[in-house]
Structures are given as C-alpha cells and as structure tokens.
Amino acid sequence: MTTEQPDAETAAQQAQSAGGAEPAARGLGLVHEHDRSLRVTYGGAQLLRYVYRPWDAQLESPRPYFHPLNTLGGDTVSLYRPHDHVWHKGIAWSLPNVGPANFWGGPTYVRDRGYQQLPNDGSMSHTGFDLLSTAGGEVAVGERLAWITEQGETWFTERRGFRVCVDPARSAWTLVFETEFTNLTGEALQIGSPTTEGRENAGYGGLFWRGPRSFSGGRVYTPQQEGGDDMMGVRAPWMGFAGRHDEHDGSSTLVFVDAPDNSGHPVKWFVRTGIFATVCPAPFFDEEVEAAPGVPLSYRYAVVIADGDREREGSAELADLALTELGRPGLDARDAEAQAAEAGVSAR
C-alpha cells in the first residue's frame, strides 16, 4: 500500500516534464512489508518503521515498536537495542509490572529482593489489522494484539491505533498513539512499576522512548520549567526533549503530550538525560492501576518530532499542535468510517 497518488493527468505531466523519468514521490506514503513491518514515508523519505512482528528473544519481551524515527530533515531520533538495555527499542508500549508478568523485557524488580531474572517475560503479539489507510492526508493504522505470558497464556487483548500527519511549515510531524486493552484472566491484575515495588524514581512503564546516544545531556522542557534529570517524576501535560546529533551541529526536539482525557491527567513523567535519553509518560509511576476483568483500560498520546531545538516556547507550540491532533476522531470513529466506505455508505 502506498500514498494517494496524483491523478493520471498530473502524473503524466510530471513524467513528461521529467523527460519520461519516474516522478518524485509526493506526500505521505505507507509501505507494508507483509508479516514484518509498516514503513511511513514523506516525499519518498522514511519517517518511521513500525515493526509489528519482531524477531526478539523471549528475554526481550517481543512487542511492536517504532524504529527508526526520523525528522523531516533526515535525522534519526531513536535508538534500537542498546547494549545496556537490549529490550529498549525506539518507541514501544512497554509495561514492566502487570501482576506477576513482565511485558517490558529483562529482569523484574521484586520488593526487598531487587532485580531478578524470572521466567515471566511476556509478549505483545500482533493478531491482525483493522485499518490501513492513507486517506485524508494522513496515515492511519488500526491493529489487534494479544498479550501472552512466557508460559503461553493470553492475559489481555488489545486494540491499538496510530496516525501520522505532517506539518512541513513547522518542519515537524506528529505520531498519535492510542491503546485499549482488556484483562481476560477472570481476576483483577495490578499494573505498576519498579517504584510501586519499592525502587525510588523508577516509575517507568507506558509509551517509552529511548533516544540516540548523542542525546545524553539533552534539555527537558515542560510548561513550567526546564532542566535535566531533576525533572524525573514531575507532573505535567506535556514534556519536550531536545538533543544534539553527532556528525553535524544540528539538534532535534520531541514533544510528548498526554491526552487530556487520560486517567490521572496530567501524567507523571519518567525521564533521564544524564546516563542516556529517555522519556515516558508513566500513568503507573508510583500508584498501581487495577485492570479489572473485562473492563478496558485506554490511553492516548501524541509525539511531535521536529528539526532543531525548539526550546521551551517552541515546544509549547508543538504541544498545541499535538493537542489539535488528539482532538480529532479516534480509532473507533476511523474504523466506522473505513467500514462504511467499504459498504459504500457515509459514516454518521
């Protein structure tokens, strides 16, 4: 599947003006590498790759992830499988403490015992797509997944969606991510973090980003302040991270936005800059959330990826852009539109 193409007359005119050569790609594109990944492009250049069937070892809790993530200017702003935490992969929905199971990867933090490598590294397994669309000047994807323990038991089903839209005037693009997951076990499960198990300032879990090595020492922005590692655990509606690239003097900014309708909004943030670059809106930072049987839990976020260090004021402008995208119809409405289009009627 690829982007909407110019009409035949326009394409023919482009080819004629190019002396018969293939016209340059325009706008957003979606390439499906069947049974492996989706690639989103803009003007022929890759913005992201979403690997929905990873080849990871069980120790790494196989789950879909976004990597690489590139700015419109072509700089990569994500890191894949760093040697210090091989289960970190770009941006991924990752949960270290789901009852006794680990859907994060690696060891599990156990109260009064520290990190222990247990036989509990589960996987989030792709089961199908409900939506693959390039209509309306954006890429939209709807996906179904199953959360399967290391012992092979399906504990959760998930409906996941993401959208990509581009704002070339701002040299930025936005990734909107939404998830709804439902406990199938028949028993309530508590979702937490190492902090809820007793480790201070280790409240990671959720939509987790690992940045390039060169982003170490980057600057962190929220509406009220800016800083670095001292921003760990702050509560804010959005957080920006600006880092520098190797090989040239450029910088990039990522702004993560917590949807206003998320439970616990504004969220607490897990962030690191000194050792390495990470940002995670962490709804389970220091308080467990109960996943009751059959009752869906849902969360939505937007990530704006921009060329340059936008500093605090510019990051606030990107956060406003993200809020606009979060205010648009969600996955349920898009599924209805797609189904209606297939049936030849308009969705209401």
N, C-alpha and C positions, 0 to 999 in steps of 0.2 A: 504494500500500500504506500502511495506517495501523496504529496500535497496536491491540492487543486491546481490544475494547470491552466495557462491562458487558453482562451478559445482558439479554435483551429486557425482562424484568420490571423490572429495576433501571433501565434506560434509560427505560422508560415512567413509572416512579415519579418519576424525576428531572424528566422533561418535565412531568408533572402538577404537581409542586411548584413548577416554574418558570413555571407558567401557560401551558404549551404551547410555551415558547421552547426552542431547542436547548440541551441540557445542556452544561455546561462540559466541555472536554476534560480527561481524566484520564490520568496516567501517561505512559509513553514513546510516541512516535509516529514513524513513518517515512513520509515522503512522497517518492515517486520522480518527479522531473522527467525524463521519459524522454529519453534521449540527451543529457543535460546534467549532472544532479547528483542527490544524495540529501540530504534535509533531515531531521535528527533533532530532535524536539521533546519537551518535557516540560511537561505541563499546558497544552499549546497554544502555549507559548513556545519559540522556536528555541534549541537548544543549539549546533548546528553545521550547516554546509553542506559536503558533500563533493562538489567539482566533479570529476567523472571524465572529462569531455570538455571540457577548457579550450579557449579561443579565442586562446591566446597566439601571438605571433610566434615563429618558429623560434629567434631570438636568445635567447629566454627559456626554452628547453628545455621545451616544453609537457609537463606531467605533472600528475597529480591532486594536489589539495591540500584541506586543511580550512580554510575561512574563510567566514564569521566563526565564531569560537568565543566563546561567551557563558557567563557564570556563571549559576547558578540565580537570582541576584539581577538578572540582565539586563545586566551589564557586559560589554563586548567586550574580549577579551584577546588579539587577534591583529591583524595589520596586513597589508594587501593591496597589493602592487606599489608599495612606497615609491620615490620618485624617485631615491634614491641607489643602490638595487639593485632594479630593476624585476622581477627574477626571484625575489625573496623573496615568498612567498605563504603567510601563515598558518603551518600546519604541513604540511610536504611531505617525502617521501622523496627526497633530492636528493644526487647524487654528482658532484663536480667532476672527478675523475680516474679514469676507467675505461679503462685502457690509454690510447690517444690520444684517446678520446672524452670529451665533457663532457655529463653528464646533470644539470647544475646550472643552466646558463644563463650568458650573458655571456662575458667573456674567460676564458682558461685560463692559469694560472700555469705558465711554462716555465722550467726551471732555467737560470740565468745570463742570462735574457732578460726576466724579469718577466712581467707580464700581457700576453697577446697575444690579439687577437680573431681566432680561427681558424674555418674552416668545419667545426666539429666539435660544434655544439650539437645533441645528440640529443633524442629524446622518449621518454616512457614512455606508451604508448598502450593505452587500455582495449580489451580484446577480448571481455569478457563477464563476467556474474555467475554464480557457482555457488550463492550463498546470499543471500537477503534475508529476514530473519526478525525478528519481534517477540515470539517465544515466550519464556516463562520470565522475564518481567520485564526483558528487555534487548533491545537492537537488535544484531543480528549480521549482518555482511556478508562474503561471500567473493567475490573478484574475480580475473580473469586479465588480465595485461598483456603487452605486447611492448615491449622496449627497441629503438628503431630509430635508427640513426645519421642524421646530416644527409644522408648520401648514400643513405639508403633501405635499408640493410642491417639485418636483425634480428639483434642480437647476443645478447640474453637473452630468455628468457621468465620471467615472474614470477607466483607465486600470492601474493595479498595478502589479509589479513583484518583487520577491525576490529570491536570491540564497544564498546557504550556502556551503562553502568549508572549508576544514580543513588542517592545516599545523602542524602536530604533532611535527616535528623537532623544530619548534619555539614555541611549546606549545600555539598555537593560532588558532583561526578560524575566518572567515570573513563572515559577513552578507552584501550582496549588496541589496540595496532597490532602486526601481525606480517607478515613478508615472507619469502619463499623464492624465490630467483632462480637461474637456471641458464644457464651460458655455452653458446651454440650454435655458436661460431665454429670449433671444432676446434683452437684454440690457447689456451694459458694467457694470461689477462689479469691485470695487477696493478691492484688498486683502492687508491688512495691519496688524497692531499690536497695542497694547496699546500705544506704543511710537508714532506711526503715529497719534494717537488721543490725544497726549499731555503729556503722562506719560513718564518721562525720564528713560532711561535704562530699559525699559520693552518691548523690541523688540522681544519677544518670538513668535513662530509660525513656524511650519515646522516639521521636524523629531525630536521629542522631547523625551529625555531620562531622567528618574528620577532614581537616584541611591539609594543604600541602606542607611539607617540611619547612619551606621558606616562610610560611605564615606564622611560625613561632615568634612570639614577641609582638604580635599584631595588636591593634587597638579595638576596644569593645565600646559600643555606643548603646545607650537606652535613652528614652525621652528625658530623663532627669540627670544623667551623668555619663562619664566616660572613664575608662580605666583598662584594667587587665584582669589578672587572676583574682583581684579583690572584688570582682563582680559576681563571683560564684554565689549562687543562691538568692540573687536579687529577684524581686517580683516586678514584672513589667509587661506591657502589652506587646512589645517588640524588642529585639536585640539585633544590633548590627555588628559585623566583624570585618575589619579592613586589614588586609595583609599584603606584603610585598612579594614580588616574583623574582626568582633567580633569572639570570641571563639578560635582563634589561631593568630599567628603573621604574617600571610600572607597578601599579597596585590594583587590587580589585576589592569590591565590597559585597558581602552577602548580608541581607536583612531578613531575619526570620520573624514571622508575625503569628501570634496566637489569635485564632478566630474569637471574636467577642462572645460567641455562643458556646464556647468550650466550657465544660465544667471546671470550676476553680479559676476562671479567668479573672485577672491576669496571672499567668503561669509563673512559677519559679523556674529559673534558668540554671542549667549546668553548663559551665563554660571554663575553658582553660586556654591560656595563651603562652605561658612560660615554657612548659615542657613540650607541648605541642598544641595545635589549634583544634579546638572542638567547640561546638555549640549544640545544645539540645534543650528545646522546651520540654520541661520534665514534670508532667502532671502527677507523678508518683514520687516526687523528690523526697519528702520527709513524712508523707502521710499515705498509708495504703488506701487503695480504692477497691471496693468489693465488686467482683464480677459475679453477679447472681445468675443462677441457671436460667437460660432462655431470655435474658434481658440484655439487649445490645448496649454496648458502650461505643461512643463515637467521638472522634476528634478531627479537627481540621486546622491546617496550617498553610501559610504561603511563604515561599522563599524567593526573594528578588536578588538576582545575580547581575552585578553591574561592573563595568570597567571603571577604574580609578578609585581612589579613597574619597568617599563622599562625605566623610566626617559626620558629625552628629546632625547638623542641619540637613545635609543632603540625604542622610539615612532616614530621617523623619519623612522626607518627601517620598522616598521609596516605600516606606511603610504605608503611607497613604495610598500609593498605587496598589500595594498588596491588599489593603482593606477593600478597595474597589473590586478587585478580583474575587475576594472572599464573599462579597455581597452578591455575586452573580449566582444563578441557579446551580445547585449541587448535582451530585451524581444521580440521585433519584429522578430529578427532572430531566436530565440528559438521557437517561435510559428510556424514559417515557417518550421523549422526542424521537429517539432512534427507532423505537418500536412502532411509533405512529408513522414515521417516514416509510418504514418497510411495508406498513399496511396501506400506505397511500392516503393517509388522512392527516390532518393537522392536530398536534397535541394541544390540549387546553389546560 
